């Protein structure tokens, strides 16, 4: 799992059916202390996260597909939670 901050959404006009009616979020990855790493990932939103929110990202393909209910799908990362506070 990774920690990230939602930087915005990703829009595509053509995509796989699994992405129908789902938002794709561009997430800036963070260190455990909450500092940006400069790396980004795109994740499917299943918790209705918004821009600027700190989120928990499951970045493991098989687990991400299980959350979505698919055994075969072009998904690697899913936002699975909104983080209220980080205490290191």
C-alpha positions as CSV (number, residue, x, y, z in Angstrom):
1,X,0.0,0.0,0.0
2,X,1.1,3.6,-0.6
3,X,0.1,7.0,0.6
4,X,-0.8,9.7,-2.0
5,X,-2.5,13.0,-2.4
6,X,-5.0,13.4,-5.2
7,X,-3.7,15.9,-7.7
8,X,-6.6,15.7,-10.2
9,X,-8.6,13.4,-12.4
10,X,-7.6,11.7,-15.7
11,X,-10.1,11.8,-18.6
12,X,-10.0,9.4,-21.5
13,X,-12.5,9.3,-24.4
14,X,-11.8,5.6,-25.1
15,X,-11.1,3.0,-22.4
16,X,-11.7,-0.6,-21.4
17,X,-15.3,-1.4,-20.2
18,X,-14.1,-1.8,-16.6
19,X,-13.5,1.9,-16.4
20,X,-17.1,2.8,-17.4
21,X,-18.7,5.1,-14.7
22,X,-15.4,5.1,-12.7
23,X,-13.1,8.0,-12.0
24,X,-9.4,7.8,-12.5
25,X,-7.3,9.8,-10.1
26,X,-3.8,11.2,-10.6
27,X,-2.1,10.8,-7.2
28,X,1.1,12.3,-6.1
29,X,2.9,9.7,-4.0
30,X,3.9,10.7,-0.4
31,X,6.6,9.6,2.1
32,X,5.3,8.2,5.4
33,X,5.9,11.7,6.8
34,X,3.5,13.1,4.2
35,X,6.1,14.8,1.9
36,X,5.7,14.5,-1.9
37,X,8.1,12.1,-3.6
38,X,7.7,13.6,-7.1
39,X,6.3,10.3,-8.4
40,X,2.8,9.9,-9.6
41,X,0.4,7.0,-10.2
42,X,-3.1,6.7,-11.7
43,X,-5.6,4.9,-9.6
44,X,-9.3,3.9,-9.9
45,X,-11.4,5.7,-7.3
46,X,-13.8,3.5,-5.3
47,X,-14.2,5.8,-2.2
48,X,-15.2,9.1,-3.9
49,X,-12.0,10.9,-3.0
50,X,-11.5,14.5,-4.1
51,X,-8.7,16.7,-5.2
52,X,-6.2,17.6,-2.4
53,X,-7.2,14.7,-0.2
54,X,-4.7,12.3,1.2
55,X,-5.5,8.7,0.2
56,X,-4.5,5.1,0.8
57,X,-3.6,3.4,-2.5
58,X,-3.5,-0.3,-3.1
59,X,-0.8,-0.6,-5.8
60,X,-0.8,-4.3,-6.5
61,X,-2.6,-5.6,-9.6
62,X,-4.2,-8.8,-8.3
63,X,-5.6,-7.1,-5.1
64,X,-6.8,-4.1,-7.1
65,X,-8.7,-6.4,-9.5
66,X,-10.2,-8.3,-6.6
67,X,-11.6,-5.1,-5.1
68,X,-13.1,-4.2,-8.5
69,X,-14.6,-7.8,-8.8
70,X,-12.6,-8.8,-11.9
71,X,-10.1,-11.6,-12.3
72,X,-8.7,-10.1,-15.6
73,X,-8.6,-6.4,-16.1
74,X,-6.1,-3.6,-16.9
75,X,-6.0,-2.3,-13.4
76,X,-2.9,-1.9,-11.2
77,X,-3.9,0.7,-8.5
78,X,-7.1,1.5,-6.6
79,X,-7.8,4.2,-4.0
80,X,-9.2,2.2,-1.1
81,X,-9.4,4.9,1.7
82,X,-9.2,8.5,2.6
83,X,-6.6,9.3,5.3
84,X,-7.5,11.8,8.0
85,X,-4.2,11.9,9.8
86,X,-0.7,10.5,9.6
87,X,1.2,10.0,12.9
88,X,4.8,8.9,12.4
